[in-house]
Amino acid sequence: MRIDKYLWSIRYFKTRNMASEACKKGHVRINGKTVKPSREVYKMDEIMVRKNQINYELSVLDVPTSRVSAKLVDIYRKDTTPKEVFENQKLMQLNKKHTRQKGEGRPTKKERRDIEDYLDESE
């Protein structure tokens, strides 16, 4: 089975076109090598997929004949992504919520009210 079709069938990408684009951009590696969307996938291949700033590491256990339900995905792949990666992602998201870049414009109504509450508490 092609790598783009495999990633689509085990539900790492919503559409096959998105999986194909990820391969073309170099976000998919098999056994450490960047691959084209037409590359065949075999049992025991090690796949690395970069998606949403996370490097997912997968081992191919079997190749499905078509797209599988979410409950059956674990039959066809083994996810070996370290837990620290997900924790780092959560910390990055929390950090983005609390910082405001210069030039982003005026504060929203909620942010303005929070600032006013903070200033009223200090007085």
C-alpha positions as CSV (number, residue, x, y, z in Angstrom):
1,M,0.0,0.0,0.0
2,R,1.2,3.6,-0.7
3,I,2.3,5.7,2.2
4,D,-0.2,8.4,1.6
5,K,-3.0,5.9,1.5
6,Y,-1.7,4.1,4.6
7,L,-1.6,7.3,6.6
8,W,-5.1,8.2,5.5
9,S,-6.4,4.7,6.3
10,I,-5.1,4.7,9.8
11,R,-6.5,8.1,10.4
12,Y,-3.5,10.3,10.7
13,F,-4.8,12.6,8.0
14,K,-8.4,13.5,7.3
15,T,-8.0,13.2,3.5
16,R,-5.6,11.3,1.3
17,N,-4.7,14.6,-0.4
18,M,-3.5,16.0,2.9
19,A,-1.3,12.9,3.5
20,S,0.1,13.3,0.0
21,E,0.9,17.0,0.6
22,A,2.7,16.1,3.8
23,C,4.9,13.6,1.9
24,K,5.7,16.1,-0.7
25,K,6.7,18.7,1.9
26,G,9.1,16.2,3.6
27,H,7.0,15.7,6.7
28,V,6.9,11.9,6.4
29,R,9.9,9.6,6.7
30,I,10.2,5.8,6.5
31,N,13.2,4.2,8.2
32,G,14.8,7.7,8.4
33,K,14.5,8.6,4.7
34,T,12.1,11.2,3.3
35,V,9.7,9.6,0.9
36,K,7.3,10.4,-1.9
37,P,3.6,9.7,-1.6
38,S,3.9,6.6,-3.9
39,R,6.4,4.8,-1.7
40,E,5.1,1.4,-0.6
41,V,4.7,0.5,3.1
42,Y,5.6,-2.9,4.4
43,K,5.3,-4.6,7.8
44,M,7.9,-3.6,10.4
45,D,8.6,-0.2,8.7
46,E,9.4,2.7,11.1
47,I,7.4,5.8,10.1
48,M,7.9,9.4,11.4
49,V,5.2,11.9,10.7
50,R,5.5,15.6,11.5
51,K,2.0,17.0,12.2
52,N,1.1,20.0,14.3
53,Q,4.7,20.5,15.4
54,I,4.7,16.9,16.9
55,N,6.9,14.1,15.5
56,Y,4.8,11.0,15.7
57,E,6.8,7.8,15.6
58,L,4.9,4.7,14.3
59,S,5.7,1.0,13.6
60,V,3.7,-0.7,10.9
61,L,2.2,-3.9,12.3
62,D,-0.1,-4.7,9.3
63,V,-1.4,-3.1,6.2
64,P,-5.2,-2.6,6.0
65,T,-7.2,-3.1,2.9
66,S,-9.1,0.1,3.3
67,R,-9.8,2.9,5.8
68,V,-10.4,1.5,9.2
69,S,-12.5,2.7,12.1
70,A,-10.8,4.5,15.0
71,K,-11.3,1.5,17.3
72,L,-9.3,-0.7,14.9
73,V,-6.3,1.6,14.3
74,D,-4.2,-0.1,16.9
75,I,-4.2,-3.4,15.0
76,Y,-2.3,-1.8,12.1
77,R,0.2,0.4,13.9
78,K,2.1,0.8,17.1
79,D,2.6,4.4,18.3
80,T,6.0,4.8,19.9
81,T,5.9,8.6,20.3
82,P,7.4,9.7,23.6
83,K,5.0,11.2,26.2
84,E,7.3,14.2,26.8
85,V,6.5,15.5,23.3
86,F,2.8,15.9,24.1
87,E,3.6,17.6,27.4
88,N,5.9,20.1,25.7
89,Q,3.1,20.8,23.2
90,K,0.7,21.5,26.0
91,L,3.1,23.9,27.6
92,M,3.7,25.7,24.3
93,Q,-0.1,26.2,23.9
94,L,-0.5,27.6,27.4
95,N,2.4,30.0,26.8
96,K,0.8,31.2,23.6
97,K,-2.4,32.0,25.4
98,H,-0.8,34.3,28.0
99,T,1.6,36.3,25.8
100,R,0.6,39.0,23.4
101,Q,2.8,39.9,20.6
102,K,3.6,43.6,19.9
103,G,1.5,44.9,17.1
104,E,-1.4,42.5,17.5
105,G,-3.8,45.4,17.9
106,R,-6.1,46.4,20.6
107,P,-7.0,44.1,23.5
108,T,-10.3,42.2,23.2
109,K,-13.2,43.1,25.5
110,K,-12.4,40.2,27.8
111,E,-8.7,41.1,28.0
112,R,-9.6,44.8,28.7
113,R,-11.9,43.7,31.5
114,D,-9.2,41.5,33.0
115,I,-6.7,44.4,32.9
116,E,-9.2,46.7,34.6
117,D,-9.9,44.1,37.3
118,Y,-6.2,43.7,37.9
119,L,-5.7,47.4,38.2
120,D,-8.7,47.8,40.5
121,E,-7.3,45.1,42.8
122,S,-3.9,46.8,43.1
123,E,-5.5,50.1,44.3
